[in-house]
Amino acid sequence: MQTRILAGLIIGAIIAYVDNFSFQGEVSPIVIVVMLLVATITIGVSWERRGLLTSALLWLWLPMTHIVKKVLGLPDTLHPNTYASILMFTVFTFTISGIGFITGIAINKIVKK
């Protein structure tokens, strides 16, 4: 359990770092989507349903970094930098993470047959 929690926190921090700081925060959104998909698919394949908390912790990093930046008044890479756009970003990344996680579980079940 501790390994899965630590994995979610570390992978989420890496993806959030790439989203916020790589190329001065101007990395293509497709890079973040691919990173989320690869990470959550891998978690689903590796840990099946036991990886749900890992995927959730990983995903949580992305919206939380934008919320913290907004609350502290720091410049952000999300445009427009409003709570509504952060909410839309949160829903979008949650959806991508969920699709990846479920796909990983499905792959695991197919491979086990």
C-alpha positions as a printed Julia matrix, in Angstrom:
113×3 Matrix{Float64}:
   0.0     0.0     0.0
   2.78    2.45    0.88
   4.52    1.68   -2.4
   1.37    2.48   -4.38
   0.83    5.74   -2.49
   4.44    6.78   -2.98
   4.28    5.85   -6.66
   1.17    7.99   -7.18
   2.74   10.97   -5.43
   6.05   10.73   -7.28
   4.57   10.14  -10.74
   1.99   12.88  -10.18
   4.72   15.31   -9.11
   6.74   14.51  -12.23
   3.76   15.1   -14.54
   2.85   18.32  -12.7
   6.46   19.47  -13.01
   6.43   18.85  -16.76
   3.08   20.66  -17.04
   4.18   23.7   -15.06
   7.9    24.11  -15.63
   9.15   22.34  -18.76
   9.75   24.81  -21.58
   8.76   27.58  -19.15
   5.4    25.87  -18.67
   4.53   25.96  -22.34
   4.69   22.22  -23.01
   2.03   20.95  -25.4
  -1.11   19.69  -23.64
  -0.87   16.48  -25.67
   2.34   15.66  -23.79
   0.48   15.84  -20.48
  -2.41   13.77  -21.85
   0.01   11.09  -23.09
   1.89   11.08  -19.79
  -1.39   10.7   -17.87
  -2.56    7.9   -20.13
   0.71    5.99  -20.01
   0.97    6.33  -16.23
  -2.62    5.36  -15.45
  -2.67    2.51  -17.98
   0.52    1.17  -16.4
  -1.01    1.44  -12.92
  -4.16   -0.35  -14.07
  -2.16   -3.13  -15.7
   0.17   -3.51  -12.73
  -2.15   -3.2    -9.74
  -5.66   -3.51  -11.18
  -8.27   -2.07   -8.8
  -5.7    -1.82   -6.01
  -4.13    0.99   -8.05
  -7.17    3.26   -7.79
  -5.66    5.34   -4.97
  -2.38    5.54   -6.89
  -4.16    6.88   -9.98
  -6.17    9.32   -7.9
  -3.09   10.71   -6.17
  -1.29   10.97   -9.48
  -4.2    12.85  -11.06
  -4.72   15.15   -8.06
  -1.33   16.81   -8.55
  -2.4    18.47  -11.8
  -5.45   20.44  -10.67
  -3.94   21.14   -7.24
  -0.88   22.89   -8.69
  -3.14   25.25  -10.63
  -5.38   25.86   -7.61
  -2.36   26.65   -5.42
  -0.97   29.03   -8.04
  -4.35   30.77   -8.35
  -4.79   31.13   -4.57
  -1.25   32.46   -4.12
  -1.56   34.81   -7.09
   1.35   33.2    -8.92
   1.6    33.28  -12.71
   0.14   30.17  -14.29
   0.37   28.38  -17.61
  -3.39   27.79  -17.7
  -5.15   30.43  -19.78
  -7.45   31.94  -18.82
  -6.37   31.53  -15.24
  -9.82   31.37  -13.66
 -11.49   28.95  -11.29
 -13.84   27.93  -14.1
 -10.93   26.99  -16.36
  -9.28   25.11  -13.49
 -12.54   23.2   -12.97
 -12.71   22.31  -16.68
  -9.07   21.23  -16.56
  -9.83   19.12  -13.47
 -12.73   17.35  -15.17
 -10.71   16.79  -18.35
  -7.67   15.34  -16.59
  -9.92   13.22  -14.34
 -11.58   11.78  -17.44
  -8.25   11.04  -19.11
  -6.92    9.42  -15.93
 -10.07    7.33  -15.55
  -9.95    6.17  -19.15
  -6.31    5.21  -18.75
  -6.88    3.35  -15.49
  -9.87    1.4   -16.81
  -7.98    0.6   -20.01
  -5.09   -0.72  -17.95
  -7.4    -3.0   -15.97
  -8.97   -4.25  -19.22
  -5.54   -4.95  -20.72
  -4.58   -6.88  -17.59
  -7.72   -9.02  -17.81
  -7.2    -9.69  -21.54
  -3.57  -10.68  -21.03
  -4.43  -13.01  -18.13
  -6.89  -15.01  -20.27
